Amino acid sequence: MNRVVRSAAVLAVIAWGGYGVRACAYGSMALNGKSITDGTNISIDNNTLKLAADTDTTFHASAIAVHGKDATIELASTTAGTDRDQKSAKPVTLTLDGPATFGPQSILNVKGPGNYLLALASLSAAQGGCQVNPQGASVSIDKLSGGDMTLGGSSNHNSVNIFDGRFLQFYGTGTWTITGDNSSRKWSGDLGSGTLVVAKGASIPSLTIGKGTLALMDGASTGTIRATGGGTIDLTHGPIGNATVKGQFCVYSSNSINFKFKLDAHGCSHVMLAGGVDPSNDIRDFVTFDISGDALTPGTYTLVTGVKGGNTLLENHFGFEFKGDPANHANIVRTKTYEVGGKKYDITICTADEVNDTQKVTMTVKAD
């Protein structure tokens, strides 16, 4: 049941000077230790807004302004405080209803237990250089807008539906998920570290991958992908399916890219490189598998399909392989033995084969 905080009558006074938290029926909202009435303007200016509730609750504000390098929204329980171990507890969503805006170069920290989620309808910045930094608790933003924005932090259930801006940077150790169709947007992204998930049916326009992981679920799509620093294309999130790179796929010279595929008795995940592949010199494509179930089905499976010809999956690099010694080009491993359900299988990565301008990278599964 979603509780709604609507008046000062249900707002607890939170005093952080040693008085503790006074519980209320549904939830409480306080800025820098002072109770806030529902529906007012909130300015988080290098201080802390605390939202406390034990069940899904909506807090109302006419507007929320975020200023400074240390603006924080803290999520908490009304009964046990923020240090309660809630890893196994039911997730709690606290919604802050009202348009939120960033001041120049501002940082919004989101803190709280790991099973708490802050939901924001909109977050915008008149100028770029702003950051969202969730730690412990996660944050969900329906519409994010502004010039240059950075999404970081260490929590793993963060999401953005639509981004309306120029540049979106991802960093940190956490996970962000794009849930909406951004294919018509003009922004570009940079995945320096952490994990970016493109959800089922969602899309992003273009992305440069450094050392981060781009996870593509079944039905996900992207624009141009540029790999510059040994990052990963992960196709293991959710059920086995097909993802599409609609723009050009480019691995910069003298770099590598890791492909991670999901494999079970019913088949293997697959990615379509529909926009062509820019052939670069001296690159390596490393393959790993996430195997589930207690058996595999012998046969031949397509891992990657590339179109628009030009020997693009074959030219000027060493092909797709298991990761042996990255520093030794002579050590190319294309067959590996896996034990699944007590039975051994040999999996062999085949070199790309071209037919009518369509190239395929396949693998064979053989039972020992």
N, C-alpha and C positions, 0 to 999 in steps of 0.2 A: 504493500500500500504506500502510495506517495503522499507524504505529509506536506502541507503548505503552510509556511510561516507568513501570517498576514497582518498581525498587529503587535504592538508592544506588549500586549497582555501575555503573549506566549514566548516572549524573549527573555532569556535569563540574563542576569547581570553577571558578567565574567570579570573577576578582579584577579589579576595576576600578581598582586603584591602580597601573596601568601594567604589569600582568602579562598583560593580554589575555585571550583566551578559549582554554581548552584543550578541544579537540574530544572528543566521545564517540561511541559507536556510533550512537545514535539522536537524543538531544536532551539538553538541560540545563535546570535550573530553579534560580534563585538569587534570594534576597531581599536587596536592598541590598548585593549583592556577595558574599553567603555562600551556599554550596550548601544546597539543601533536599532532604531525603529524601522519597521518594514516600509519599503517604498521610497527611501531617501536617496540622495546622491552620496556616493562613497568615493573617497579619494584615498588611495593606498600610496602614500608618499614616503618611501623608505621606512615603512612600518608594516604591521601585520593585521590582516583581517582574519578573524577566526570564525569558522562555521562549525557548529557542533550539533550532531544528531545521531541517533542509533538506527534510524531507518531512512529510506529514500525520502528526501525533503527538498522542497523548492523554497529558496530565499529570494525576495524581490528587492530590486534596487532600480531607481529611476535611471541611473547611469553609474558606471564604475570607471574611475580614472586611475591609471597605473603610472607612477612616476619614480624615477631613481633606480639605482643599481641593486637595491635590497628591498623591493616590494614583495610581500609574501602573502599568500592565501593558505592558511593552515586548516586542515580538516581534522575533526576529532569526534570521539564519542562523548555523549553528555554524562555517561555514568562511570567510565573507566579511564578516561584520559587518552592521550595519543600514544602512550607507550604500551597499551594493551596488545597482546599477541593475537592478531586477527587473521593470520594467514589462512586458516581453515574456515573462517566465518563467512557468512553470506556477504557478497559485495554490497556496498552502500554507495549510492549516487547522491551527491549533494549538488543541486542545480542552483546556480547564481543567475537569476533571470534579470536581464537588463543589458544594454549595449556597453561593452567594455572597450576602452581606448588606451593606447600607449602614449606616454610622453616620449620625447626624443631620447634615443639610446637607453631605453628603460629595460629592466629585467624583471620578469614575473616568476617568482619561485612558488611552487606548489608542494606543500609538505603534508604528511599524515601517514596513517597506517596503509599497508600495502593493498588492502581490500577496499580502500576508499577511492572514489572517482569524483572529480570536480567537472561538472558539465557547464559549458559556456555556449550561449547561442551565437555570439559574435565577439570577435576581438580584432581591433583595427589599429593601425598606426599611421599618422599623417606623414611621418618621416620614417626612414629605415633604421636599421641597426638595432632592432629590438629582439629580445629573447624570451622564450618560455622554457623554464627549467624545473620539471617535476622530479621530486625525490621521495621515494616511498609511495605516496599516493600518485595517481595518474590523473590526466586531464583529457577531456573530450571537447573539441571546438568544432561547432557546426560550420561557421564561416570565418576564415582568417583572412585579413586583408591588410595591405600596406606595401611599402617598397621592398626592402630587404629584411627578411625575418629569419631567425635562427631557432630551431627546435632542438633541445638537448635533454639533459637529465639522465636518470638511471632507472626509472620505472618502466614497466613493460606493457601497459595497457592504454597508451596514449593514442589519440586519433584526431585527424582533421578531415572533415568532409570536403570542403571546397577552399582553395586558396586563390585569392584575387590579388596578385601582386607581381613583382618582377623576379625576385630571387628568393629561394627557400633553401636554407642550409640545415643539414642534420649533423649532429655531433653527439658525443657522450657514449654511454654504454647501454642505454635503454632501447626501447622499441616504439616506433611511431607507425600508425596505420593510416593510409589514405583510403577513405571509404566511398568517395563520390567520383563522378565523371569529370575529370579535369582536362579532357582531351582538347577542348576548345580554348583553354586558357593559354596565355602566352608566357607563363613563367618558366624558368629553368631552375634546376635543383642541383645541390652538391651534397653527396653522401660521404662525408669524411670518415665517420665511424658510427658504430651502433647499427641498428637494423631498421630498415624502412620496408613495411609490408604494403603491397597494393592488393586490396581486398578483391573478392570475387565480383566481377563486373565493374570494378573501379578502374581509373586510368590516371596517368600523369603525362605531362607533355614531353619533357626531356630531363635527363639526369646524368651527372658525372659521378662515377663511383670511384672513391679512393680506396680506403681499407675497410669500408663498411659492407653490409650485406643487404642486397635488394631481394626481397622475398616476393614472388609472384604467385598468387593463388589462381585456381582454375578460373578462366574467363577474364583475368586481369590483362591490361595492355599498357604499353608505354610508347612515347615518341622516341627520339634519338637517345641512345645509350652510349656513353663514352667511359671506358674503363682505363684508369690511369695508375692504380696502385696496388694491384693484387687482391681486389675485392671479390665478392661472391654473388652469383646469381642463384638464389635458393628457390627450388620448385617443390619443396617438401611440406609447405604449410597447407593444411586441410586435405581433402580427398585428392587422389590422383586426377590430374586434368591437364589442360592446355593453356599456355599463356602466349601473348603475342608482343613482339617488339615491332611496332609499325614504322618507326623511323630507322635511320641507319644504326648499325651496331659496329662500334669501333673499339678495338683494343690498341692502345698506343704502343709504338715500337719499344721492344725490350721490356715488355711488361707481361703479366699473366692474368688470367681470370679463372676463378673456380666456379664450376657448375655443380650444383647439388641436386640430384634427382631422387624422387621417391619411387620405390619399387616394391611390388608385392605379387601375389599369385595372379592378379588380374591384369597387370600391365605396369607401365612406367609413365611418369610425367614427361611432358614434351614442351618445347618452346619453339615458336615460329619466328624466324628473323625475316619479317616480311619487307623490310625497307632496305635490304641488302647489307653486306658486310664490307667495311673498309679494310682491305688487306694491309697489314702493317708488318714490318720486318721483325723477325726474331721474337715472336710471342708464343706463349704456351697456354693451352686450354686444359686445365686439370679437372677431372671428374671424380666425384664421390657419390655414394648411394646411401640413402636412408631406407633400410629394408625392414618391413613389418610383416607380421604373420609368421606361419610355421612352415611355409613351402614357397617355392618359386615355380613358374611354368616355363619350361625350356622353349626357346624360340628366338626370333629376331625382333627387336624393338627399335623404333626411331626416337632418338633423343632430341635432335636439333634438325630443323628444316630451314634452309636458306634459299631465298629466291633472288631473282635479278642477275643471276649468272656471274661470269667473270672469274670462275674458280676461287671465289672469295673465301670459302672455308678451307681451301687447300693451299693457297698461295702464300709463300714467304713466311711460313711458320711450321711448327712441328706437329700440328694436328692435335686431336683430343686424346688424352691419356690419363692414367692414374698417376697420382703424385708420387714420384720416386725421389730422386735427388734434384731439386730445382736448379742447383748450380752446375749440374752435369748434363749437358744436352745429349750425351751419348746414352744416358740412363733413361730411356723412354719405356715406360711400363704400360702395356695395353691389355694384359690379361691378369686377373686377380681371382683368387679363390675365396668364396664366402661359405660359411656354414650356417644353414637356416633349418631350424627344426631337426637338428641332428644329421642333416644331409648336406653334402658339399656340392657347390655349384661353381663352375668356371664362368666368369663374365669377361667378355672380350669387347673392347672398344674398337670399332672399325674406322678406318680412314673415310673421309667424306667421299661420297660418290655422286657424280653429277649426271642428271638425265634431263634433257630439254630445259636447261637453265635453272633447274631446281636441284639443289644439293642436299644430301641427307647424311647426317652422322648417325650411325646405327650401332647397336650392341647385340651380341648373341649371349644367350644364357644356355649353358649345357650342364646337365647333371653328371657328376662323376660316377 
